[in-house]
Each structure stands twice: as structure tokens, then as C-alpha cells.
């Protein structure tokens, strides 16, 4: 579960673009990491869209305009008390004015 407010999540979802490749003029703000745990068969399994929203929310908090190099993988997470985890990684970017 994300701890960001619904307003922040909505703003991030509408503001942060997902790019296939970073423009050469983009400033890299850093790497992002987000994960969702599947703990029990009675819970709904985590969705990639939720991890993507978490990545966008983290980028929004950094003041980014976009994310790129998005990778979401299913991983074993028994040591974290989960059956598995969807782990997402991305690069946060700030784009020059007019390229957002």
C-alpha cells in the first residue's frame, strides 16, 4: 500500500510520463525502487499497474517529469514474509522546458 495521499497519487499518475528512452537533454535525478508484496492467498495479487504508480509517485516526489528504463519483475520474497514480490525499478528524469 502506498503511503502517498490519493491527491499526490493522482497528480503523479497524470504528470509523470513513461518514456521508452531518455532524451539526451534530460537530467537524471536518480534511480527509483518500488515493490508490492503478495503475503496470502486470500489477498488480491499485486498488479504491475500498482508498482508503476508507486514509481511515478516516487518520481513526482523528486520533482521529475518522466521515468524511463522501467523494469518490473516477480521475485521470491520468502525472507520478507511474502510468497513473492513485484519489484519495480526506473530512472527519474527532469526534462528541459517544453519537452514535458
N, CA, C and O atoms as CSV, one atom per row, in Angstrom:
chain,resi,resn,atom,element,x,y,z
A,1,UNK,N,N,0.844,-1.190,0.000
A,1,UNK,CA,C,0.000,0.000,0.000
A,1,UNK,C,C,0.879,1.240,0.000
A,1,UNK,O,O,1.835,1.333,0.770
A,2,UNK,N,N,0.560,2.170,-0.847
A,2,UNK,CA,C,1.312,3.408,-0.925
A,2,UNK,C,C,0.895,4.329,0.217
A,2,UNK,O,O,-0.275,4.371,0.597
A,3,UNK,N,N,1.854,5.061,0.757
A,3,UNK,CA,C,1.556,5.991,1.846
A,3,UNK,C,C,1.318,7.410,1.339
A,3,UNK,O,O,1.048,8.304,2.140
A,4,UNK,N,N,1.411,7.636,0.047
A,4,UNK,CA,C,1.128,8.951,-0.522
A,4,UNK,C,C,-0.376,9.184,-0.508
A,4,UNK,O,O,-1.166,8.243,-0.581
A,5,UNK,N,N,-0.753,10.446,-0.415
A,5,UNK,CA,C,-2.181,10.766,-0.437
A,5,UNK,C,C,-2.767,10.441,-1.807
A,5,UNK,O,O,-2.045,10.348,-2.800
A,6,UNK,N,N,-4.061,10.272,-1.843
A,6,UNK,CA,C,-4.727,9.996,-3.118
A,6,UNK,C,C,-4.513,11.145,-4.103
A,6,UNK,O,O,-4.378,10.921,-5.305
A,7,UNK,N,N,-4.485,12.371,-3.586
A,7,UNK,CA,C,-4.245,13.525,-4.446
A,7,UNK,C,C,-2.864,13.481,-5.071
A,7,UNK,O,O,-2.704,13.766,-6.258
A,8,UNK,N,N,-1.855,13.120,-4.266
A,8,UNK,CA,C,-0.490,13.010,-4.787
A,8,UNK,C,C,-0.381,11.875,-5.801
A,8,UNK,O,O,0.295,12.011,-6.820
A,9,UNK,N,N,-1.047,10.758,-5.521
A,9,UNK,CA,C,-1.018,9.642,-6.460
A,9,UNK,C,C,-1.677,10.028,-7.785
A,9,UNK,O,O,-1.181,9.686,-8.858
A,10,UNK,N,N,-2.788,10.738,-7.696
A,10,UNK,CA,C,-3.477,11.167,-8.920
A,10,UNK,C,C,-2.615,12.151,-9.708
A,10,UNK,O,O,-2.497,12.037,-10.928
A,11,UNK,N,N,-2.016,13.114,-9.015
A,11,UNK,CA,C,-1.152,14.090,-9.686
A,11,UNK,C,C,0.039,13.391,-10.336
A,11,UNK,O,O,0.403,13.711,-11.468
A,12,UNK,N,N,0.643,12.450,-9.634
A,12,UNK,CA,C,1.790,11.716,-10.189
A,12,UNK,C,C,1.373,10.926,-11.416
A,12,UNK,O,O,2.085,10.907,-12.420
A,13,UNK,N,N,0.225,10.275,-11.337
A,13,UNK,CA,C,-0.266,9.471,-12.449
A,13,UNK,C,C,-0.490,10.322,-13.694
A,13,UNK,O,O,-0.224,9.873,-14.809
A,14,UNK,N,N,-0.974,11.543,-13.512
A,14,UNK,CA,C,-1.279,12.417,-14.640
A,14,UNK,C,C,-0.073,13.225,-15.111
A,14,UNK,O,O,-0.050,13.687,-16.252
A,15,UNK,N,N,0.928,13.402,-14.252
A,15,UNK,CA,C,2.048,14.284,-14.547
A,15,UNK,C,C,3.271,13.552,-15.091
A,15,UNK,O,O,3.914,14.030,-16.026
A,16,UNK,N,N,3.593,12.408,-14.521
A,16,UNK,CA,C,4.826,11.701,-14.869
A,16,UNK,C,C,4.611,10.849,-16.112
A,16,UNK,O,O,3.739,9.981,-16.145
A,17,UNK,N,N,5.415,11.109,-17.129
A,17,UNK,CA,C,5.366,10.337,-18.370
A,17,UNK,C,C,6.319,9.152,-18.286
A,17,UNK,O,O,7.365,9.236,-17.642
A,18,UNK,N,N,5.962,8.058,-18.932
A,18,UNK,CA,C,6.840,6.888,-19.032
A,18,UNK,C,C,7.425,6.904,-20.443
A,18,UNK,O,O,6.695,6.807,-21.429
A,19,UNK,N,N,8.752,7.028,-20.527
A,19,UNK,CA,C,9.438,7.114,-21.807
A,19,UNK,C,C,10.198,5.828,-22.089
A,19,UNK,O,O,10.765,5.215,-21.184
A,20,UNK,N,N,10.203,5.428,-23.360
A,20,UNK,CA,C,10.986,4.247,-23.750
A,20,UNK,C,C,12.477,4.525,-23.647
A,20,UNK,O,O,13.246,3.680,-23.188
A,21,UNK,N,N,12.877,5.709,-24.076
A,21,UNK,CA,C,14.287,6.112,-23.997
A,21,UNK,C,C,14.369,7.530,-23.468
A,21,UNK,O,O,13.477,8.347,-23.700
A,22,UNK,N,N,15.443,7.812,-22.758
A,22,UNK,CA,C,15.637,9.150,-22.204
A,22,UNK,C,C,16.204,10.075,-23.273
A,22,UNK,O,O,17.153,9.703,-23.964
A,23,UNK,N,N,15.646,11.268,-23.423
A,23,UNK,CA,C,16.240,12.237,-24.350
A,23,UNK,C,C,17.644,12.610,-23.867
A,23,UNK,O,O,17.917,12.597,-22.666
A,24,UNK,N,N,18.516,12.938,-24.792
A,24,UNK,CA,C,19.898,13.279,-24.426
A,24,UNK,C,C,19.965,14.539,-23.574
A,24,UNK,O,O,20.951,14.761,-22.872
A,25,UNK,N,N,18.926,15.362,-23.629
A,25,UNK,CA,C,18.911,16.612,-22.863
A,25,UNK,C,C,18.319,16.446,-21.461
A,25,UNK,O,O,18.268,17.408,-20.694
A,26,UNK,N,N,17.878,15.245,-21.125
A,26,UNK,CA,C,17.246,15.004,-19.816
A,26,UNK,C,C,18.289,14.955,-18.704
A,26,UNK,O,O,19.411,14.490,-18.903
A,27,UNK,N,N,17.898,15.439,-17.540
A,27,UNK,CA,C,18.740,15.359,-16.345
A,27,UNK,C,C,18.269,14.161,-15.526
A,27,UNK,O,O,17.091,14.067,-15.181
A,28,UNK,N,N,19.184,13.250,-15.216
A,28,UNK,CA,C,18.843,12.082,-14.408
A,28,UNK,C,C,18.844,12.494,-12.939
A,28,UNK,O,O,19.847,12.985,-12.420
A,29,UNK,N,N,17.703,12.288,-12.275
A,29,UNK,CA,C,17.572,12.641,-10.862
A,29,UNK,C,C,17.922,11.482,-9.939
A,29,UNK,O,O,18.191,11.690,-8.756
A,30,UNK,N,N,17.920,10.269,-10.467
A,30,UNK,CA,C,18.272,9.109,-9.660
A,30,UNK,C,C,17.450,7.890,-10.023
A,30,UNK,O,O,16.545,7.941,-10.856
A,31,UNK,N,N,17.796,6.794,-9.371
A,31,UNK,CA,C,17.098,5.532,-9.572
A,31,UNK,C,C,15.968,5.407,-8.554
A,31,UNK,O,O,16.085,5.848,-7.411
A,32,UNK,N,N,14.883,4.801,-8.994
A,32,UNK,CA,C,13.715,4.581,-8.139
A,32,UNK,C,C,13.514,3.093,-7.935
A,32,UNK,O,O,13.871,2.288,-8.794
A,33,UNK,N,N,12.946,2.731,-6.805
A,33,UNK,CA,C,12.671,1.337,-6.487
A,33,UNK,C,C,11.325,1.279,-5.772
A,33,UNK,O,O,11.073,2.064,-4.857
A,34,UNK,N,N,10.472,0.365,-6.179
A,34,UNK,CA,C,9.170,0.190,-5.539
A,34,UNK,C,C,8.809,-1.284,-5.585
A,34,UNK,O,O,9.149,-1.982,-6.541
A,35,UNK,N,N,8.129,-1.755,-4.567
A,35,UNK,CA,C,7.751,-3.159,-4.540
A,35,UNK,C,C,6.403,-3.380,-3.878
A,35,UNK,O,O,5.980,-2.620,-3.008
A,36,UNK,N,N,5.751,-4.429,-4.310
A,36,UNK,CA,C,4.477,-4.854,-3.723
A,36,UNK,C,C,4.573,-6.326,-3.367
A,36,UNK,O,O,4.997,-7.151,-4.178
A,37,UNK,N,N,4.179,-6.639,-2.162
A,37,UNK,CA,C,4.298,-7.985,-1.604
A,37,UNK,C,C,2.968,-8.734,-1.720
A,37,UNK,O,O,1.903,-8.153,-1.512
A,38,UNK,N,N,3.035,-10.023,-2.054
A,38,UNK,CA,C,1.850,-10.891,-2.015
A,38,UNK,C,C,2.028,-11.833,-0.835
A,38,UNK,O,O,2.809,-12.782,-0.909
A,39,UNK,N,N,1.308,-11.577,0.253
A,39,UNK,CA,C,1.504,-12.291,1.513
A,39,UNK,C,C,0.614,-13.518,1.682
A,39,UNK,O,O,1.004,-14.482,2.341
A,40,UNK,N,N,-0.567,-13.487,1.097
A,40,UNK,CA,C,-1.542,-14.521,1.415
A,40,UNK,C,C,-2.412,-14.838,0.208
A,40,UNK,O,O,-2.694,-13.972,-0.620
A,41,UNK,N,N,-2.833,-16.100,0.126
A,41,UNK,CA,C,-3.699,-16.493,-0.989
A,41,UNK,C,C,-5.074,-15.846,-0.899
A,41,UNK,O,O,-5.804,-15.838,-1.890
A,42,UNK,N,N,-5.454,-15.302,0.260
A,42,UNK,CA,C,-6.753,-14.642,0.386
A,42,UNK,C,C,-6.685,-13.171,-0.029
A,42,UNK,O,O,-7.719,-12.512,-0.133
A,43,UNK,N,N,-5.488,-12.658,-0.265
A,43,UNK,CA,C,-5.323,-11.288,-0.751
A,43,UNK,C,C,-5.296,-11.280,-2.277
A,43,UNK,O,O,-4.943,-12.277,-2.908
A,44,UNK,N,N,-5.662,-10.175,-2.845
A,44,UNK,CA,C,-5.521,-9.991,-4.278
A,44,UNK,C,C,-4.037,-9.864,-4.592
A,44,UNK,O,O,-3.306,-9.167,-3.888
A,45,UNK,N,N,-3.599,-10.529,-5.635
A,45,UNK,CA,C,-2.194,-10.461,-6.034
A,45,UNK,C,C,-1.855,-9.038,-6.473
A,45,UNK,O,O,-2.693,-8.357,-7.064
A,46,UNK,N,N,-0.637,-8.586,-6.189
A,46,UNK,CA,C,-0.255,-7.236,-6.616
A,46,UNK,C,C,-0.221,-7.127,-8.139
A,46,UNK,O,O,0.085,-8.092,-8.839
A,47,UNK,N,N,-0.535,-5.955,-8.627
A,47,UNK,CA,C,-0.572,-5.716,-10.067
A,47,UNK,C,C,0.590,-4.827,-10.486
A,47,UNK,O,O,1.045,-3.977,-9.720
A,48,UNK,N,N,1.062,-5.032,-11.710
A,48,UNK,CA,C,2.143,-4.205,-12.237
A,48,UNK,C,C,1.738,-2.733,-12.270
A,48,UNK,O,O,2.587,-1.861,-12.083
A,49,UNK,N,N,0.459,-2.440,-12.504
A,49,UNK,CA,C,-0.002,-1.056,-12.544
A,49,UNK,C,C,0.204,-0.370,-11.196
A,49,UNK,O,O,0.500,0.824,-11.153
A,50,UNK,N,N,0.052,-1.106,-10.098
A,50,UNK,CA,C,0.260,-0.533,-8.770
A,50,UNK,C,C,1.734,-0.199,-8.555
A,50,UNK,O,O,2.059,0.841,-7.983
A,51,UNK,N,N,2.623,-1.078,-9.010
A,51,UNK,CA,C,4.059,-0.818,-8.883
A,51,UNK,C,C,4.442,0.373,-9.756
A,51,UNK,O,O,5.237,1.216,-9.341
A,52,UNK,N,N,3.884,0.445,-10.958
A,52,UNK,CA,C,4.164,1.578,-11.843
A,52,UNK,C,C,3.697,2.884,-11.205
A,52,UNK,O,O,4.408,3.886,-11.277
A,53,UNK,N,N,2.527,2.893,-10.585
A,53,UNK,CA,C,2.042,4.089,-9.898
A,53,UNK,C,C,2.971,4.465,-8.752
A,53,UNK,O,O,3.236,5.648,-8.535
A,54,UNK,N,N,3.472,3.469,-8.011
A,54,UNK,CA,C,4.420,3.750,-6.938
A,54,UNK,C,C,5.698,4.393,-7.480
A,54,UNK,O,O,6.238,5.314,-6.868
A,55,UNK,N,N,6.181,3.908,-8.628
A,55,UNK,CA,C,7.370,4.501,-9.253
A,55,UNK,C,C,7.082,5.936,-9.689
A,55,UNK,O,O,7.915,6.821,-9.495
A,56,UNK,N,N,5.920,6.169,-10.270
A,56,UNK,CA,C,5.553,7.516,-10.696
A,56,UNK,C,C,5.428,8.457,-9.493
A,56,UNK,O,O,5.841,9.615,-9.561
A,57,UNK,N,N,4.861,7.958,-8.401
A,57,UNK,CA,C,4.710,8.769,-7.195
A,57,UNK,C,C,6.074,9.135,-6.620
A,57,UNK,O,O,6.279,10.271,-6.194
A,58,UNK,N,N,7.006,8.187,-6.604
A,58,UNK,CA,C,8.361,8.464,-6.123
A,58,UNK,C,C,9.042,9.494,-7.020
A,58,UNK,O,O,9.731,10.385,-6.522
A,59,UNK,N,N,8.860,9.386,-8.328
A,59,UNK,CA,C,9.438,10.348,-9.268
A,59,UNK,C,C,8.838,11.736,-9.053
A,59,UNK,O,O,9.554,12.738,-9.064
A,60,UNK,N,N,7.542,11.788,-8.861
A,60,UNK,CA,C,6.838,13.047,-8.610
A,60,UNK,C,C,7.389,13.725,-7.362
A,60,UNK,O,O,7.578,14.941,-7.344
A,61,UNK,N,N,7.646,12.942,-6.320
A,61,UNK,CA,C,8.193,13.479,-5.071
A,61,UNK,C,C,9.583,14.067,-5.272
A,61,UNK,O,O,9.977,14.988,-4.555
A,62,UNK,N,N,10.336,13.540,-6.248
A,62,UNK,CA,C,11.673,14.060,-6.550
A,62,UNK,C,C,11.636,15.301,-7.440
A,62,UNK,O,O,12.658,15.961,-7.629
A,63,UNK,N,N,10.472,15.617,-7.980
A,63,UNK,CA,C,10.361,16.742,-8.899
A,63,UNK,C,C,10.644,16.362,-10.340
A,63,UNK,O,O,10.972,17.221,-11.158
A,64,UNK,N,N,10.521,15.092,-10.654
A,64,UNK,CA,C,10.782,14.603,-12.010
A,64,UNK,C,C,9.599,14.900,-12.926
A,64,UNK,O,O,8.491,15.195,-12.480
A,65,UNK,N,N,9.882,14.811,-14.228
A,65,UNK,CA,C,8.849,14.955,-15.255
A,65,UNK,C,C,8.511,13.619,-15.897
A,65,UNK,O,O,7.431,13.448,-16.462
A,66,UNK,N,N,9.447,12.665,-15.806
A,66,UNK,CA,C,9.277,11.393,-16.513
A,66,UNK,C,C,10.101,10.311,-15.836
A,66,UNK,O,O,10.979,10.583,-15.016
A,67,UNK,N,N,9.786,9.066,-16.210
A,67,UNK,CA,C,10.611,7.931,-15.820
A,67,UNK,C,C,10.942,7.131,-17.072
A,67,UNK,O,O,10.208,7.172,-18.059
A,68,UNK,N,N,12.042,6.411,-17.022
A,68,UNK,CA,C,12.455,5.574,-18.137
A,68,UNK,C,C,13.138,4.330,-17.582
A,68,UNK,O,O,13.349,4.208,-16.375
A,69,UNK,N,N,13.476,3.421,-18.469
A,69,UNK,CA,C,14.130,2.162,-18.084
A,69,UNK,C,C,13.327,1.409,-17.022
A,69,UNK,O,O,13.893,0.871,-16.070
A,70,UNK,N,N,12.011,1.379,-17.194
A,70,UNK,CA,C,11.133,0.722,-16.220
A,70,UNK,C,C,11.256,-0.795,-16.361
A,70,UNK,O,O,11.118,-1.353,-17.450
A,71,UNK,N,N,11.518,-1.441,-15.231
A,71,UNK,CA,C,11.585,-2.900,-15.184
A,71,UNK,C,C,10.793,-3.358,-13.960
A,71,UNK,O,O,11.058,-2.924,-12.839
A,72,UNK,N,N,9.826,-4.231,-14.188
A,72,UNK,CA,C,9.027,-4.791,-13.096
A,72,UNK,C,C,9.153,-6.301,-13.185
A,72,UNK,O,O,8.809,-6.906,-14.201
A,73,UNK,N,N,9.650,-6.907,-12.109
A,73,UNK,CA,C,9.907,-8.345,-12.093
A,73,UNK,C,C,9.256,-9.003,-10.885
A,73,UNK,O,O,9.153,-8.409,-9.811
A,74,UNK,N,N,8.825,-10.226,-11.081
A,74,UNK,CA,C,8.296,-11.047,-9.997
A,74,UNK,C,C,9.486,-11.756,-9.347
A,74,UNK,O,O,10.266,-12.424,-10.027
A,75,UNK,N,N,9.620,-11.607,-8.028
A,75,UNK,CA,C,10.749,-12.191,-7.312
A,75,UNK,C,C,10.273,-12.950,-6.080
A,75,UNK,O,O,9.249,-12.623,-5.480
A,76,UNK,N,N,11.035,-13.960,-5.726
A,76,UNK,CA,C,10.776,-14.666,-4.474
A,76,UNK,C,C,11.034,-13.700,-3.320
A,76,UNK,O,O,11.973,-12.904,-3.367
A,77,UNK,N,N,10.209,-13.772,-2.297
A,77,UNK,CA,C,10.361,-12.855,-1.167
A,77,UNK,C,C,10.041,-13.551,0.150
A,77,UNK,O,O,9.504,-12.932,1.069
A,78,UNK,N,N,10.364,-14.821,0.241
A,78,UNK,CA,C,10.065,-15.569,1.463
A,78,UNK,C,C,10.764,-14.980,2.684
A,78,UNK,O,O,10.235,-15.051,3.793
A,79,UNK,N,N,11.937,-14.402,2.493
A,79,UNK,CA,C,12.650,-13.794,3.624
A,79,UNK,C,C,11.993,-12.501,4.079
A,79,UNK,O,O,12.316,-11.984,5.148
A,80,UNK,N,N,11.065,-11.971,3.273
A,80,UNK,CA,C,10.326,-10.760,3.633
A,80,UNK,C,C,8.900,-11.085,4.050
A,80,UNK,O,O,8.041,-10.205,4.101
A,81,UNK,N,N,8.656,-12.364,4.350
A,81,UNK,CA,C,7.342,-12.841,4.771
A,81,UNK,C,C,6.296,-12.667,3.667
A,81,UNK,O,O,5.137,-12.357,3.940
A,82,UNK,N,N,6.718,-12.871,2.427
A,82,UNK,CA,C,5.831,-12.790,1.269
A,82,UNK,C,C,6.025,-14.044,0.429
A,82,UNK,O,O,7.100,-14.643,0.432
A,83,UNK,N,N,4.980,-14.435,-0.287
A,83,UNK,CA,C,5.142,-15.527,-1.249
A,83,UNK,C,C,6.038,-15.057,-2.372
A,83,UNK,O,O,6.997,-15.724,-2.759
A,84,UNK,N,N,5.694,-13.883,-2.886
A,84,UNK,CA,C,6.525,-13.264,-3.916
A,84,UNK,C,C,6.317,-11.767,-3.860
A,84,UNK,O,O,5.418,-11.270,-3.183
A,85,UNK,N,N,7.157,-11.065,-4.577
A,85,UNK,CA,C,7.097,-9.614,-4.610
A,85,UNK,C,C,7.222,-9.152,-6.060
A,85,UNK,O,O,8.005,-9.702,-6.835
A,86,UNK,N,N,6.448,-8.146,-6.408
A,86,UNK,CA,C,6.664,-7.464,-7.674
A,86,UNK,C,C,7.598,-6.300,-7.363
A,86,UNK,O,O,7.247,-5.388,-6.614
A,87,UNK,N,N,8.786,-6.344,-7.946
A,87,UNK,CA,C,9.794,-5.323,-7.686
A,87,UNK,C,C,9.962,-4.473,-8.937
A,87,UNK,O,O,10.189,-4.999,-10.027
A,88,UNK,N,N,9.851,-3.165,-8.777
A,88,UNK,CA,C,9.980,-2.252,-9.902
A,88,UNK,C,C,11.156,-1.319,-9.729
A,88,UNK,O,O,11.449,-0.867,-8.623
A,89,UNK,N,N,11.825,-1.036,-10.830
A,89,UNK,CA,C,12.931,-0.097,-10.852
A,89,UNK,C,C,12.751,0.813,-12.059
A,89,UNK,O,O,12.230,0.395,-13.093
A,90,UNK,N,N,13.186,2.051,-11.917
A,90,UNK,CA,C,13.108,3.017,-13.013
A,90,UNK,C,C,14.094,4.144,-12.747
A,90,UNK,O,O,14.621,4.284,-11.643
A,91,UNK,N,N,14.329,4.930,-13.762
A,91,UNK,CA,C,15.204,6.095,-13.666
A,91,UNK,C,C,14.312,7.335,-13.736
A,91,UNK,O,O,13.483,7.455,-14.637
A,92,UNK,N,N,14.484,8.261,-12.778
A,92,UNK,CA,C,13.715,9.500,-12.742
A,92,UNK,C,C,14.429,10.568,-13.565
A,92,UNK,O,O,15.645,10.729,-13.468
A,93,UNK,N,N,13.661,11.297,-14.377
A,93,UNK,CA,C,14.231,12.308,-15.264
A,93,UNK,C,C,13.553,13.658,-15.111
A,93,UNK,O,O,12.347,13.745,-14.883
A,94,UNK,N,N,14.350,14.706,-15.239
A,94,UNK,CA,C,13.798,16.057,-15.372
A,94,UNK,C,C,14.088,16.461,-16.824
A,94,UNK,O,O,15.225,16.390,-17.290
A,95,UNK,N,N,13.040,16.882,-17.514
A,95,UNK,CA,C,13.159,17.254,-18.915
A,95,UNK,C,C,13.270,18.762,-19.055
A,95,UNK,O,O,12.702,19.500,-18.249
A,96,UNK,N,N,13.996,19.235,-20.068
A,96,UNK,CA,C,14.053,20.681,-20.308
A,96,UNK,C,C,12.656,21.230,-20.595
A,96,UNK,O,O,11.776,20.504,-21.056
A,97,UNK,N,N,12.466,22.506,-20.319
A,97,UNK,CA,C,11.169,23.155,-20.552
A,97,UNK,C,C,10.729,22.919,-21.989
A,97,UNK,O,O,11.512,23.058,-22.929
A,98,UNK,N,N,9.462,22.561,-22.139
A,98,UNK,CA,C,8.885,22.340,-23.455
A,98,UNK,C,C,8.932,20.878,-23.889
A,98,UNK,O,O,8.304,20.525,-24.887
A,99,UNK,N,N,9.656,20.015,-23.171
A,99,UNK,CA,C,9.730,18.615,-23.536
A,99,UNK,C,C,8.901,17.721,-22.620
A,99,UNK,O,O,8.847,16.508,-22.825
A,100,UNK,N,N,8.251,18.308,-21.606
A,100,UNK,CA,C,7.460,17.506,-20.691
A,100,UNK,C,C,6.371,16.908,-21.480
A,100,UNK,O,O,5.547,16.173,-20.936
